[in-house]
Amino acid sequence: MAKLIKMPEIAANATSAVIVQWSRKEGEAIKAGECLAEIETDKAVIEYDADSNGVLGKILAAAGQEVEVGAPIAVLFEEGETQVDIAALLAAAGVAVESPPGAGATASASASGSGATTTGVTEPEREPDAAASGRIFASPLARRLAQERGLALAGMTGSGPHGRIVRRDVEAAAQAAPATADATAAAGSDATLPGIAIPSASAAQGSAAFTDIPHSGMRRTIARRLSESKASIPHFYLSADCRMDRLLALRAEINAAGTRKISVNDFIVKAVAAALQSVPDMNVSWTEAALRKYQQADISVAVSTEGGLITPVVRNAGSKTLSAISREIVDLAARARSGALAPNEYQGGSFTVSNLGMFGVREFSAIINPPQAAILAVGATLSQPVVVDGQLAVAQVMKVTLSVDHRAVDGALAAQWLAAFQRCIENPMSALI
């Protein structure tokens, strides 16, 4: 029996998503587990796999269309099925169906696999041929990637439906002419999105020239979540100076003997996990019904990408070696920057680390990543004067600032955790044993 395929909630709390492209045409067979379509969430492009065998009988949402979660996007026929009352399927799902007078509401697909036809169901808007209309048709993801890479869409040939430019076209153009793209971006030429004008100073008297860059879905989500976090979570902050001399010496020894280079951030993630194991009441988050206490330390690591900030998760970091943490962070960060993370890889952490030390930032305060209850902001390691046994000396010092949700964690508990973290950093072998 035919069934409706609905837009899945690929990302937690997502209300809609964009179909980048269909991997099958109407009338083509598909097996369970094969990619049916590519769907763009606010963080990445996800391959949506079919959950059963069948034939893609009817596409209800065109490539490039934004669709609400739960809304029908296609009809999957059973193998051998030739006549389907799509109107009845949509009506049963509570979807409005427009039927022209005297028209039926069935779809048919021949056994030879030719395309399905239908009457009585509102067709998704189909794009005219790009060359014929003179317009540039591109998926939202392709537009964003072209803008980020300084590429003009006008010179690209689209391989998507009806000549639409999709992600692979932008990536191919970027690989084919990186030097040209760089020169174009540096010269400030027309590498912005079509229809986005750059007014001259004379066009806006008394004001400087500017460019309006449309928000990506990822940037909108970051703005919404952080605004909600800052407005609704009662933040408080604790800071500590961590002596780094022993850690840096141990790191140099490990890197001299091993094949994989361990970063300071790898030690920090390990120390955060060890401190959460030492003070488990800190490994919590606030919900309206209860205080949620996590069984393991799943550490989110803030990664900067061209589209915005994303926080892939190192699962159960307390049980992993430094080298395992290092490998995982490198892999997650690389795939985060290429937009290839699956939702389960950046959702569900219990604590976040945000490190700006590599940029020379001495200290900063971070906004909590909801629904978590804490985030650790890490500054640069700098040479500073310290007093040791009453004598002035020079030491390598790293300043960290802990942002805490006061609903879930009190000040004394947060101070206890920060002290445990400081001990792990200043006596790094204790976190490794």
Contacts in CASP RR format, 6 or more apart in sequence:
PFRMAT RR
TARGET T0000
AUTHOR 0000-0000-0000
METHOD contacts of the structure
MODEL  1
MAKLIKMPEIAANATSAVIVQWSRKEGEAIKAGECLAEIETDKAVIEYDA
DSNGVLGKILAAAGQEVEVGAPIAVLFEEGETQVDIAALLAAAGVAVESP
PGAGATASASASGSGATTTGVTEPEREPDAAASGRIFASPLARRLAQERG
LALAGMTGSGPHGRIVRRDVEAAAQAAPATADATAAAGSDATLPGIAIPS
ASAAQGSAAFTDIPHSGMRRTIARRLSESKASIPHFYLSADCRMDRLLAL
RAEINAAGTRKISVNDFIVKAVAAALQSVPDMNVSWTEAALRKYQQADIS
VAVSTEGGLITPVVRNAGSKTLSAISREIVDLAARARSGALAPNEYQGGS
FTVSNLGMFGVREFSAIINPPQAAILAVGATLSQPVVVDGQLAVAQVMKV
TLSVDHRAVDGALAAQWLAAFQRCIENPMSALI
1 78 0 8 1.000
1 81 0 8 1.000
2 57 0 8 1.000
2 75 0 8 1.000
2 76 0 8 1.000
2 77 0 8 1.000
2 78 0 8 1.000
2 81 0 8 1.000
2 84 0 8 1.000
2 86 0 8 1.000
2 89 0 8 1.000
3 75 0 8 1.000
3 76 0 8 1.000
3 89 0 8 1.000
4 72 0 8 1.000
4 74 0 8 1.000
4 75 0 8 1.000
4 76 0 8 1.000
4 89 0 8 1.000
4 90 0 8 1.000
4 93 0 8 1.000
5 36 0 8 1.000
5 72 0 8 1.000
5 73 0 8 1.000
5 74 0 8 1.000
5 75 0 8 1.000
5 76 0 8 1.000
6 70 0 8 1.000
6 71 0 8 1.000
6 72 0 8 1.000
6 73 0 8 1.000
6 93 0 8 1.000
7 16 0 8 1.000
7 17 0 8 1.000
7 39 0 8 1.000
7 61 0 8 1.000
7 67 0 8 1.000
7 68 0 8 1.000
7 69 0 8 1.000
7 70 0 8 1.000
7 71 0 8 1.000
7 72 0 8 1.000
7 73 0 8 1.000
8 17 0 8 1.000
8 39 0 8 1.000
8 48 0 8 1.000
8 69 0 8 1.000
8 70 0 8 1.000
9 69 0 8 1.000
9 70 0 8 1.000
10 17 0 8 1.000
10 39 0 8 1.000
10 41 0 8 1.000
10 46 0 8 1.000
10 48 0 8 1.000
10 343 0 8 1.000
11 17 0 8 1.000
11 41 0 8 1.000
11 42 0 8 1.000
11 43 0 8 1.000
11 343 0 8 1.000
11 347 0 8 1.000
12 343 0 8 1.000
12 347 0 8 1.000
14 41 0 8 1.000
14 42 0 8 1.000
14 69 0 8 1.000
15 68 0 8 1.000
15 69 0 8 1.000
16 66 0 8 1.000
16 67 0 8 1.000
16 68 0 8 1.000
16 69 0 8 1.000
17 39 0 8 1.000
17 40 0 8 1.000
17 41 0 8 1.000
17 66 0 8 1.000
17 67 0 8 1.000
17 69 0 8 1.000
18 39 0 8 1.000
18 40 0 8 1.000
18 64 0 8 1.000
18 65 0 8 1.000
18 66 0 8 1.000
18 67 0 8 1.000
18 139 0 8 1.000
18 140 0 8 1.000
18 141 0 8 1.000
19 37 0 8 1.000
19 38 0 8 1.000
19 39 0 8 1.000
19 40 0 8 1.000
19 61 0 8 1.000
19 62 0 8 1.000
19 63 0 8 1.000
19 64 0 8 1.000
19 65 0 8 1.000
19 67 0 8 1.000
19 73 0 8 1.000
20 37 0 8 1.000
20 38 0 8 1.000
20 39 0 8 1.000
20 40 0 8 1.000
20 45 0 8 1.000
20 63 0 8 1.000
20 64 0 8 1.000
20 139 0 8 1.000
20 141 0 8 1.000
20 166 0 8 1.000
20 167 0 8 1.000
21 37 0 8 1.000
21 38 0 8 1.000
21 63 0 8 1.000
21 64 0 8 1.000
21 139 0 8 1.000
21 160 0 8 1.000
21 161 0 8 1.000
21 164 0 8 1.000
21 166 0 8 1.000
22 36 0 8 1.000
22 37 0 8 1.000
22 56 0 8 1.000
22 59 0 8 1.000
22 63 0 8 1.000
22 74 0 8 1.000
22 161 0 8 1.000
23 34 0 8 1.000
23 35 0 8 1.000
23 36 0 8 1.000
23 37 0 8 1.000
23 38 0 8 1.000
23 47 0 8 1.000
24 30 0 8 1.000
24 36 0 8 1.000
24 37 0 8 1.000
24 56 0 8 1.000
25 56 0 8 1.000
25 115 0 8 1.000
26 56 0 8 1.000
26 57 0 8 1.000
26 58 0 8 1.000
26 59 0 8 1.000
26 109 0 8 1.000
26 115 0 8 1.000
26 116 0 8 1.000
27 55 0 8 1.000
27 56 0 8 1.000
27 57 0 8 1.000
27 77 0 8 1.000
27 109 0 8 1.000
27 113 0 8 1.000
27 114 0 8 1.000
27 115 0 8 1.000
27 116 0 8 1.000
28 55 0 8 1.000
28 56 0 8 1.000
28 113 0 8 1.000
29 53 0 8 1.000
29 54 0 8 1.000
29 55 0 8 1.000
29 56 0 8 1.000
29 79 0 8 1.000
29 113 0 8 1.000
30 36 0 8 1.000
30 50 0 8 1.000
30 53 0 8 1.000
30 54 0 8 1.000
30 55 0 8 1.000
30 56 0 8 1.000
30 76 0 8 1.000
31 50 0 8 1.000
31 53 0 8 1.000
31 54 0 8 1.000
32 49 0 8 1.000
32 50 0 8 1.000
32 51 0 8 1.000
32 52 0 8 1.000
32 53 0 8 1.000
33 49 0 8 1.000
33 50 0 8 1.000
33 51 0 8 1.000
34 49 0 8 1.000
34 50 0 8 1.000
35 47 0 8 1.000
35 48 0 8 1.000
35 49 0 8 1.000
35 50 0 8 1.000
36 48 0 8 1.000
36 49 0 8 1.000
36 50 0 8 1.000
36 56 0 8 1.000
36 74 0 8 1.000
37 47 0 8 1.000
37 48 0 8 1.000
37 73 0 8 1.000
37 74 0 8 1.000
38 45 0 8 1.000
38 46 0 8 1.000
38 47 0 8 1.000
38 48 0 8 1.000
38 167 0 8 1.000
39 45 0 8 1.000
39 46 0 8 1.000
39 47 0 8 1.000
39 48 0 8 1.000
40 46 0 8 1.000
40 139 0 8 1.000
40 140 0 8 1.000
40 141 0 8 1.000
41 343 0 8 1.000
42 217 0 8 1.000
42 218 0 8 1.000
42 220 0 8 1.000
42 221 0 8 1.000
43 218 0 8 1.000
43 221 0 8 1.000
43 310 0 8 1.000
43 339 0 8 1.000
43 341 0 8 1.000
43 343 0 8 1.000
43 346 0 8 1.000
44 339 0 8 1.000
44 340 0 8 1.000
44 341 0 8 1.000
44 342 0 8 1.000
44 343 0 8 1.000
45 141 0 8 1.000
45 167 0 8 1.000
45 339 0 8 1.000
45 340 0 8 1.000
46 342 0 8 1.000
46 343 0 8 1.000
50 76 0 8 1.000
52 76 0 8 1.000
53 79 0 8 1.000
54 76 0 8 1.000
54 77 0 8 1.000
54 78 0 8 1.000
54 79 0 8 1.000
55 76 0 8 1.000
55 77 0 8 1.000
55 78 0 8 1.000
55 79 0 8 1.000
55 80 0 8 1.000
55 81 0 8 1.000
55 109 0 8 1.000
55 113 0 8 1.000
55 116 0 8 1.000
56 74 0 8 1.000
56 75 0 8 1.000
56 76 0 8 1.000
56 77 0 8 1.000
57 74 0 8 1.000
57 75 0 8 1.000
57 76 0 8 1.000
57 77 0 8 1.000
57 84 0 8 1.000
57 107 0 8 1.000
57 109 0 8 1.000
57 115 0 8 1.000
57 116 0 8 1.000
58 74 0 8 1.000
58 75 0 8 1.000
58 84 0 8 1.000
58 86 0 8 1.000
58 107 0 8 1.000
58 116 0 8 1.000
58 118 0 8 1.000
58 121 0 8 1.000
59 73 0 8 1.000
59 74 0 8 1.000
59 124 0 8 1.000
60 72 0 8 1.000
60 73 0 8 1.000
60 74 0 8 1.000
60 75 0 8 1.000
60 121 0 8 1.000
60 124 0 8 1.000
61 67 0 8 1.000
61 71 0 8 1.000
61 72 0 8 1.000
61 73 0 8 1.000
61 74 0 8 1.000
61 124 0 8 1.000
62 124 0 8 1.000
62 125 0 8 1.000
62 126 0 8 1.000
62 127 0 8 1.000
62 161 0 8 1.000
63 139 0 8 1.000
63 160 0 8 1.000
63 161 0 8 1.000
63 164 0 8 1.000
63 166 0 8 1.000
64 139 0 8 1.000
64 140 0 8 1.000
64 164 0 8 1.000
65 124 0 8 1.000
65 125 0 8 1.000
66 140 0 8 1.000
67 73 0 8 1.000
71 95 0 8 1.000
72 89 0 8 1.000
72 90 0 8 1.000
72 93 0 8 1.000
72 95 0 8 1.000
75 84 0 8 1.000
75 86 0 8 1.000
75 89 0 8 1.000
75 107 0 8 1.000
75 116 0 8 1.000
77 84 0 8 1.000
77 109 0 8 1.000
77 116 0 8 1.000
80 111 0 8 1.000
81 109 0 8 1.000
82 108 0 8 1.000
82 109 0 8 1.000
82 110 0 8 1.000
82 111 0 8 1.000
83 106 0 8 1.000
83 107 0 8 1.000
83 108 0 8 1.000
84 106 0 8 1.000
84 107 0 8 1.000
84 108 0 8 1.000
84 109 0 8 1.000
84 116 0 8 1.000
85 105 0 8 1.000
85 106 0 8 1.000
85 107 0 8 1.000
86 105 0 8 1.000
86 106 0 8 1.000
86 107 0 8 1.000
86 118 0 8 1.000
86 121 0 8 1.000
87 97 0 8 1.000
87 99 0 8 1.000
87 104 0 8 1.000
87 105 0 8 1.000
87 106 0 8 1.000
87 120 0 8 1.000
87 121 0 8 1.000
88 105 0 8 1.000
90 96 0 8 1.000
90 97 0 8 1.000
90 121 0 8 1.000
91 97 0 8 1.000
96 122 0 8 1.000
97 105 0 8 1.000
97 120 0 8 1.000
97 121 0 8 1.000
97 122 0 8 1.000
98 120 0 8 1.000
98 121 0 8 1.000
98 122 0 8 1.000
99 105 0 8 1.000
99 119 0 8 1.000
99 120 0 8 1.000
99 121 0 8 1.000
100 119 0 8 1.000
100 120 0 8 1.000
103 119 0 8 1.000
103 120 0 8 1.000
104 119 0 8 1.000
104 120 0 8 1.000
105 118 0 8 1.000
105 119 0 8 1.000
105 120 0 8 1.000
105 121 0 8 1.000
106 118 0 8 1.000
106 119 0 8 1.000
107 116 0 8 1.000
107 117 0 8 1.000
107 118 0 8 1.000
107 121 0 8 1.000
108 116 0 8 1.000
108 117 0 8 1.000
109 115 0 8 1.000
109 116 0 8 1.000
126 162 0 8 1.000
127 137 0 8 1.000
127 161 0 8 1.000
127 162 0 8 1.000
127 163 0 8 1.000
127 164 0 8 1.000
128 162 0 8 1.000
129 162 0 8 1.000
129 163 0 8 1.000
130 136 0 8 1.000
130 137 0 8 1.000
130 158 0 8 1.000
130 162 0 8 1.000
130 163 0 8 1.000
130 164 0 8 1.000
136 153 0 8 1.000
136 154 0 8 1.000
136 165 0 8 1.000
136 194 0 8 1.000
137 162 0 8 1.000
137 163 0 8 1.000
137 164 0 8 1.000
137 165 0 8 1.000
138 146 0 8 1.000
138 153 0 8 1.000
138 158 0 8 1.000
138 164 0 8 1.000
138 165 0 8 1.000
138 166 0 8 1.000
139 164 0 8 1.000
139 165 0 8 1.000
139 166 0 8 1.000
139 167 0 8 1.000
140 217 0 8 1.000
141 166 0 8 1.000
141 167 0 8 1.000
142 153 0 8 1.000
142 165 0 8 1.000
142 166 0 8 1.000
142 167 0 8 1.000
142 169 0 8 1.000
142 170 0 8 1.000
143 153 0 8 1.000
143 193 0 8 1.000
143 214 0 8 1.000
144 216 0 8 1.000
144 307 0 8 1.000
145 151 0 8 1.000
145 167 0 8 1.000
145 170 0 8 1.000
145 171 0 8 1.000
146 152 0 8 1.000
146 153 0 8 1.000
146 156 0 8 1.000
146 165 0 8 1.000
146 170 0 8 1.000
146 173 0 8 1.000
146 191 0 8 1.000
146 193 0 8 1.000
147 191 0 8 1.000
147 192 0 8 1.000
147 193 0 8 1.000
147 213 0 8 1.000
147 214 0 8 1.000
148 306 0 8 1.000
148 307 0 8 1.000
149 170 0 8 1.000
149 174 0 8 1.000
149 181 0 8 1.000
149 185 0 8 1.000
150 181 0 8 1.000
150 184 0 8 1.000
150 185 0 8 1.000
150 191 0 8 1.000
151 170 0 8 1.000
151 173 0 8 1.000
151 174 0 8 1.000
151 181 0 8 1.000
151 184 0 8 1.000
151 191 0 8 1.000
152 184 0 8 1.000
152 189 0 8 1.000
152 190 0 8 1.000
152 191 0 8 1.000
153 165 0 8 1.000
153 193 0 8 1.000
153 194 0 8 1.000
154 194 0 8 1.000
155 173 0 8 1.000
156 165 0 8 1.000
156 169 0 8 1.000
156 170 0 8 1.000
156 173 0 8 1.000
157 163 0 8 1.000
157 165 0 8 1.000
157 169 0 8 1.000
158 164 0 8 1.000
158 165 0 8 1.000
158 166 0 8 1.000
158 169 0 8 1.000
159 165 0 8 1.000
159 166 0 8 1.000
159 168 0 8 1.000
159 169 0 8 1.000
160 166 0 8 1.000
160 169 0 8 1.000
173 181 0 8 1.000
174 181 0 8 1.000
181 191 0 8 1.000
184 191 0 8 1.000
185 191 0 8 1.000
192 198 0 8 1.000
192 211 0 8 1.000
192 213 0 8 1.000
193 213 0 8 1.000
193 214 0 8 1.000
196 211 0 8 1.000
196 212 0 8 1.000
196 213 0 8 1.000
196 214 0 8 1.000
198 209 0 8 1.000
198 210 0 8 1.000
198 211 0 8 1.000
199 209 0 8 1.000
199 210 0 8 1.000
200 209 0 8 1.000
201 207 0 8 1.000
201 208 0 8 1.000
201 209 0 8 1.000
215 223 0 8 1.000
216 307 0 8 1.000
216 308 0 8 1.000
218 307 0 8 1.000
218 308 0 8 1.000
218 310 0 8 1.000
219 307 0 8 1.000
219 308 0 8 1.000
222 308 0 8 1.000
222 309 0 8 1.000
225 369 0 8 1.000
225 370 0 8 1.000
226 367 0 8 1.000
228 370 0 8 1.000
229 367 0 8 1.000
229 368 0 8 1.000
229 369 0 8 1.000
229 370 0 8 1.000
230 367 0 8 1.000
233 368 0 8 1.000
233 370 0 8 1.000
233 405 0 8 1.000
233 407 0 8 1.000
234 405 0 8 1.000
234 406 0 8 1.000
234 407 0 8 1.000
235 367 0 8 1.000
235 368 0 8 1.000
235 403 0 8 1.000
235 404 0 8 1.000
235 405 0 8 1.000
235 406 0 8 1.000
236 403 0 8 1.000
236 404 0 8 1.000
236 406 0 8 1.000
236 411 0 8 1.000
236 414 0 8 1.000
237 365 0 8 1.000
237 401 0 8 1.000
237 402 0 8 1.000
237 403 0 8 1.000
237 404 0 8 1.000
238 401 0 8 1.000
238 402 0 8 1.000
238 404 0 8 1.000
238 411 0 8 1.000
238 414 0 8 1.000
238 415 0 8 1.000
238 418 0 8 1.000
239 363 0 8 1.000
239 399 0 8 1.000
239 400 0 8 1.000
239 401 0 8 1.000
239 402 0 8 1.000
240 399 0 8 1.000
240 400 0 8 1.000
240 402 0 8 1.000
240 418 0 8 1.000
240 419 0 8 1.000
240 421 0 8 1.000
240 422 0 8 1.000
241 384 0 8 1.000
241 397 0 8 1.000
241 398 0 8 1.000
241 399 0 8 1.000
242 397 0 8 1.000
242 398 0 8 1.000
242 399 0 8 1.000
242 400 0 8 1.000
242 421 0 8 1.000
242 422 0 8 1.000
242 425 0 8 1.000
242 426 0 8 1.000
243 386 0 8 1.000
243 395 0 8 1.000
243 396 0 8 1.000
243 397 0 8 1.000
243 425 0 8 1.000
243 426 0 8 1.000
244 264 0 8 1.000
244 381 0 8 1.000
244 395 0 8 1.000
244 396 0 8 1.000
244 397 0 8 1.000
244 398 0 8 1.000
244 425 0 8 1.000
244 426 0 8 1.000
245 395 0 8 1.000
245 396 0 8 1.000
246 426 0 8 1.000
246 427 0 8 1.000
246 428 0 8 1.000
247 264 0 8 1.000
247 267 0 8 1.000
247 425 0 8 1.000
247 426 0 8 1.000
247 428 0 8 1.000
248 264 0 8 1.000
248 381 0 8 1.000
248 396 0 8 1.000
250 428 0 8 1.000
250 429 0 8 1.000
251 262 0 8 1.000
251 264 0 8 1.000
251 267 0 8 1.000
254 262 0 8 1.000
254 322 0 8 1.000
255 261 0 8 1.000
255 262 0 8 1.000
260 323 0 8 1.000
260 326 0 8 1.000
260 327 0 8 1.000
261 326 0 8 1.000
262 322 0 8 1.000
262 323 0 8 1.000
262 326 0 8 1.000
263 326 0 8 1.000
263 329 0 8 1.000
264 381 0 8 1.000
264 398 0 8 1.000
265 301 0 8 1.000
265 329 0 8 1.000
265 353 0 8 1.000
265 355 0 8 1.000
265 378 0 8 1.000
266 322 0 8 1.000
266 325 0 8 1.000
266 326 0 8 1.000
266 329 0 8 1.000
267 322 0 8 1.000
267 425 0 8 1.000
267 428 0 8 1.000
267 431 0 8 1.000
268 353 0 8 1.000
268 355 0 8 1.000
268 376 0 8 1.000
268 378 0 8 1.000
268 425 0 8 1.000
269 299 0 8 1.000
269 301 0 8 1.000
269 314 0 8 1.000
269 317 0 8 1.000
269 325 0 8 1.000
269 329 0 8 1.000
269 353 0 8 1.000
270 317 0 8 1.000
270 318 0 8 1.000
270 320 0 8 1.000
270 322 0 8 1.000
270 325 0 8 1.000
270 424 0 8 1.000
270 431 0 8 1.000
270 432 0 8 1.000
271 421 0 8 1.000
271 424 0 8 1.000
271 425 0 8 1.000
271 428 0 8 1.000
271 431 0 8 1.000
272 297 0 8 1.000
272 299 0 8 1.000
272 317 0 8 1.000
272 351 0 8 1.000
272 353 0 8 1.000
272 376 0 8 1.000
272 421 0 8 1.000
273 297 0 8 1.000
273 299 0 8 1.000
273 317 0 8 1.000
273 318 0 8 1.000
274 318 0 8 1.000
274 420 0 8 1.000
274 424 0 8 1.000
274 430 0 8 1.000
274 431 0 8 1.000
275 282 0 8 1.000
275 417 0 8 1.000
275 420 0 8 1.000
275 421 0 8 1.000
275 424 0 8 1.000
276 282 0 8 1.000
276 283 0 8 1.000
276 297 0 8 1.000
276 318 0 8 1.000
276 350 0 8 1.000
276 351 0 8 1.000
276 417 0 8 1.000
277 297 0 8 1.000
277 318 0 8 1.000
278 417 0 8 1.000
278 420 0 8 1.000
279 413 0 8 1.000
279 416 0 8 1.000
279 417 0 8 1.000
279 420 0 8 1.000
280 293 0 8 1.000
281 293 0 8 1.000
281 409 0 8 1.000
281 413 0 8 1.000
282 351 0 8 1.000
282 373 0 8 1.000
282 374 0 8 1.000
282 409 0 8 1.000
282 413 0 8 1.000
282 414 0 8 1.000
282 416 0 8 1.000
282 417 0 8 1.000
283 293 0 8 1.000
283 294 0 8 1.000
283 297 0 8 1.000
283 350 0 8 1.000
283 351 0 8 1.000
284 291 0 8 1.000
284 292 0 8 1.000
284 293 0 8 1.000
284 294 0 8 1.000
284 350 0 8 1.000
284 373 0 8 1.000
284 408 0 8 1.000
284 409 0 8 1.000
285 291 0 8 1.000
285 292 0 8 1.000
285 294 0 8 1.000
285 350 0 8 1.000
285 371 0 8 1.000
285 372 0 8 1.000
285 373 0 8 1.000
285 405 0 8 1.000
285 408 0 8 1.000
286 292 0 8 1.000
286 371 0 8 1.000
286 373 0 8 1.000
286 405 0 8 1.000
286 407 0 8 1.000
286 408 0 8 1.000
287 371 0 8 1.000
291 408 0 8 1.000
292 371 0 8 1.000
294 350 0 8 1.000
296 315 0 8 1.000
296 316 0 8 1.000
296 318 0 8 1.000
296 319 0 8 1.000
296 350 0 8 1.000
297 316 0 8 1.000
297 317 0 8 1.000
297 318 0 8 1.000
297 350 0 8 1.000
297 351 0 8 1.000
298 313 0 8 1.000
298 314 0 8 1.000
298 315 0 8 1.000
298 316 0 8 1.000
298 317 0 8 1.000
298 348 0 8 1.000
298 349 0 8 1.000
298 350 0 8 1.000
298 351 0 8 1.000
299 313 0 8 1.000
299 314 0 8 1.000
299 317 0 8 1.000
299 349 0 8 1.000
299 350 0 8 1.000
299 351 0 8 1.000
299 352 0 8 1.000
299 353 0 8 1.000
300 311 0 8 1.000
300 312 0 8 1.000
300 313 0 8 1.000
300 314 0 8 1.000
300 346 0 8 1.000
300 348 0 8 1.000
300 349 0 8 1.000
300 351 0 8 1.000
300 352 0 8 1.000
300 353 0 8 1.000
300 369 0 8 1.000
300 372 0 8 1.000
301 311 0 8 1.000
301 312 0 8 1.000
301 313 0 8 1.000
301 314 0 8 1.000
301 329 0 8 1.000
301 332 0 8 1.000
301 333 0 8 1.000
301 352 0 8 1.000
301 353 0 8 1.000
302 309 0 8 1.000
302 310 0 8 1.000
302 311 0 8 1.000
302 352 0 8 1.000
302 353 0 8 1.000
302 354 0 8 1.000
302 355 0 8 1.000
302 366 0 8 1.000
303 309 0 8 1.000
303 310 0 8 1.000
303 311 0 8 1.000
303 312 0 8 1.000
303 332 0 8 1.000
303 333 0 8 1.000
303 336 0 8 1.000
303 337 0 8 1.000
305 336 0 8 1.000
305 337 0 8 1.000
305 339 0 8 1.000
306 337 0 8 1.000
310 336 0 8 1.000
310 341 0 8 1.000
310 346 0 8 1.000
311 346 0 8 1.000
311 349 0 8 1.000
311 352 0 8 1.000
311 369 0 8 1.000
312 329 0 8 1.000
312 332 0 8 1.000
312 333 0 8 1.000
312 335 0 8 1.000
312 336 0 8 1.000
312 341 0 8 1.000
312 345 0 8 1.000
312 346 0 8 1.000
313 332 0 8 1.000
313 345 0 8 1.000
313 346 0 8 1.000
313 347 0 8 1.000
313 348 0 8 1.000
313 349 0 8 1.000
314 320 0 8 1.000
314 325 0 8 1.000
314 328 0 8 1.000
314 329 0 8 1.000
314 332 0 8 1.000
317 325 0 8 1.000
320 328 0 8 1.000
322 432 0 8 1.000
332 341 0 8 1.000
332 345 0 8 1.000
335 341 0 8 1.000
335 345 0 8 1.000
336 346 0 8 1.000
349 372 0 8 1.000
350 372 0 8 1.000
351 372 0 8 1.000
351 373 0 8 1.000
351 374 0 8 1.000
351 375 0 8 1.000
351 376 0 8 1.000
352 366 0 8 1.000
352 368 0 8 1.000
352 369 0 8 1.000
352 372 0 8 1.000
352 374 0 8 1.000
352 375 0 8 1.000
352 376 0 8 1.000
353 375 0 8 1.000
353 376 0 8 1.000
353 378 0 8 1.000
354 366 0 8 1.000
354 375 0 8 1.000
354 376 0 8 1.000
354 377 0 8 1.000
354 378 0 8 1.000
355 378 0 8 1.000
355 379 0 8 1.000
356 364 0 8 1.000
356 377 0 8 1.000
356 378 0 8 1.000
356 379 0 8 1.000
356 380 0 8 1.000
357 378 0 8 1.000
357 379 0 8 1.000
357 380 0 8 1.000
357 381 0 8 1.000
358 380 0 8 1.000
359 380 0 8 1.000
360 379 0 8 1.000
360 380 0 8 1.000
361 379 0 8 1.000
361 380 0 8 1.000
362 379 0 8 1.000
362 380 0 8 1.000
362 382 0 8 1.000
362 399 0 8 1.000
363 377 0 8 1.000
363 379 0 8 1.000
363 399 0 8 1.000
363 400 0 8 1.000
363 401 0 8 1.000
364 377 0 8 1.000
364 379 0 8 1.000
364 401 0 8 1.000
365 377 0 8 1.000
365 401 0 8 1.000
365 403 0 8 1.000
366 375 0 8 1.000
366 376 0 8 1.000
366 377 0 8 1.000
366 401 0 8 1.000
366 403 0 8 1.000
367 375 0 8 1.000
367 403 0 8 1.000
368 374 0 8 1.000
368 375 0 8 1.000
368 403 0 8 1.000
368 404 0 8 1.000
368 405 0 8 1.000
369 375 0 8 1.000
372 405 0 8 1.000
373 404 0 8 1.000
373 405 0 8 1.000
373 407 0 8 1.000
373 408 0 8 1.000
373 409 0 8 1.000
374 402 0 8 1.000
374 403 0 8 1.000
374 404 0 8 1.000
374 405 0 8 1.000
374 409 0 8 1.000
374 414 0 8 1.000
374 417 0 8 1.000
375 402 0 8 1.000
375 403 0 8 1.000
376 400 0 8 1.000
376 401 0 8 1.000
376 402 0 8 1.000
376 403 0 8 1.000
376 421 0 8 1.000
377 400 0 8 1.000
377 401 0 8 1.000
377 402 0 8 1.000
377 403 0 8 1.000
378 398 0 8 1.000
378 400 0 8 1.000
379 398 0 8 1.000
379 399 0 8 1.000
379 400 0 8 1.000
380 398 0 8 1.000
381 396 0 8 1.000
381 397 0 8 1.000
381 398 0 8 1.000
382 396 0 8 1.000
382 397 0 8 1.000
382 398 0 8 1.000
383 394 0 8 1.000
383 395 0 8 1.000
383 396 0 8 1.000
383 397 0 8 1.000
384 394 0 8 1.000
384 395 0 8 1.000
384 396 0 8 1.000
384 397 0 8 1.000
385 392 0 8 1.000
385 393 0 8 1.000
385 394 0 8 1.000
386 392 0 8 1.000
386 393 0 8 1.000
386 394 0 8 1.000
386 395 0 8 1.000
386 397 0 8 1.000
387 393 0 8 1.000
388 395 0 8 1.000
398 425 0 8 1.000
400 418 0 8 1.000
400 421 0 8 1.000
402 414 0 8 1.000
402 417 0 8 1.000
402 418 0 8 1.000
404 411 0 8 1.000
404 414 0 8 1.000
423 430 0 8 1.000
424 430 0 8 1.000
424 431 0 8 1.000
END
